[in-house]
Amino acid sequence: MDLQRLFHRAILTVTLAACWMVANAEPRVVADGPQAKKVVFLAGMPSHGYGAHEHYAGSLILAKRLQEALPDFQVDVVRHRWPENATVFDNVDAIVMYCDGGSGHPALQHLDLLENLSQRGVGIVCLHYAVEVPRGESGEMFLQWIGGYFEANWSVNPHWVAKFEALPVHPITRGVRPFEIQDEWYYHMRFREDMRGVTPILTAVPPASTLERPDGPHSGNPFVRAKAGQPQHVAWASEREGGGRGFGFTGGHDHWNWGNDDFRKVVLNAIVWVAHGEVPEHGVGGTAVSLDDLKENQDYRAPDNFNWDEARARISDHK
């Protein structure tokens, strides 16, 4: 009986020691370099119909090219839901959210988890509608995590052809050529005060037609009208105290744009940079994206009268 009591006491001592070690572990330090990284894509629910907001299909295209270019990377794509098992975030270096936003943003129910990961140096990328959250607690957190966000009654969401004629010198722009492309480019983002720690990556001047709609939460407001004709940042990189990084990209409404090499490379480079990986000298490539690739894995069936020529024209080599 005494031996049994001593055995259980020893087991209890070891268990308590293990719990203490976990509770007092140092935050994970994310270092720069070419070593293996882990990236998790959170692909949101179906949303806008065929060829738009194709979160899952778009995430798969990006994930495949990322892993082709950097085979040491572990890349996971979670489809249409928040992960049921939080272990998917174990040892993660970057989280990519490509999903609908606003009051229905899936991150709103998991702010504490994301803040904890952010504090440990995990990078956060938000694509298209995922940059929009309500003003207040979630908006303040997005300012910390990615440096800016879409704020209703401040930002706007028109469709227009953005011409990116000059690119900054930054790892995210490696191998990216000046380009122009139509998308639903949100602009007049709410950024950190004085753009502290924020580096614009894609900047263009929206045409006057983008402000022709009446005022509304997403369509127009006196603040953005006062900036008419001025350059607007539609993609940006950010750095946080402690070394964490973030990236916001307001394009990505039109699924076909993932067939444009430069459009796609900006985002792939950003994911690597946010994960503290080494962006290759000529950027993250991978295999070219064809029209057949873009047709795969979409949430909706193509309409019988769909304009395939228009979709094909978005692809870099028009395949």
C-alpha positions, 0 to 999 in steps of 0.5 A: 500500500505504501509503495502504491502511494509513493508511485501515485505521488511520483506520477503527480509530481511529474505531471505538475512539473510538466504543467508548470513547464507548459504554463511558463514556456517562453513565447515562440520566437519566429526567426528570419531565414529559409528554414521550414515554415508553416502556413495555414489558409482559412478559406471562408464560406461560399459567398458571391456566386461563380467566379467571385469570392472563391475563397477555397479555390483561390486559397488552393491556387496560392497554397499549391504555388507556395509549396512548389516554390518552397518545398520546405513549407508546410501549407494547410488549407481549412475549408469553409469553417474555422478549424474545429481542432485548434492544433492546426495552429500549433507551430504556425508561422503565418495565418492567411484569412481569405473570407467574407468580413464585416459583422460576419467575419469569422475572426470576431469569435476568435480574437483572443486566440489570434491575439495570443498567436500575434503576441507570439510573432505569428504573421497575419495576412488578410485578403479582400473582404477579410480586411473588413471588421467593425470599428471598435475592438476588432478594428483596433486589433486589426490595426495591431495585426496588419496595420490597417482595415476597411472601416465602414463609412470611411473606406469604399469598395468600388470596382476599377482598373488599378494601375500600379506604375511604381513599386517600392523596394521591399521583399514583397515586390521581388520579381513583381513588374508594374501591372494594371488589373480590374478588381474590387479594390477597396481604398481609403483604409483606416491605417495606424496613426502616421502609418507607423510601421506600415509600408504601402506595397500597391498604390494607385490613383482611383478614377473619379468614377469610383466615387459616383455612388451615393454616400453609404457604409461602403459606397462613399462618404465625405472623408473619402470624397475629400481625397478624390484624385489622390493616390490610395494604398490597396496593399500594405505590409506592417510590422509590430513591436516584438517582430510580428508582421502583417499584410493587407490586400484589398483585391481578390474579388475576381477569382480570375485575377489569380491567373495574373502572375504579378497579382499572384506573386505579390500575395505569395511573396507577402505570405513568405515575408509575413512568416519570416521566410526568405523571399526568393530573389525573383519572387515566389513563382510556382507553375503558371495558372491556366484557365482550367486551373481557375475553373477547379474547386469553385463553390458554384457551377458556371452559368451557361452564358458565362463570358469565358473570353473575359475570364481568359483575358485576365490570365497573364499568358491568356491560356 
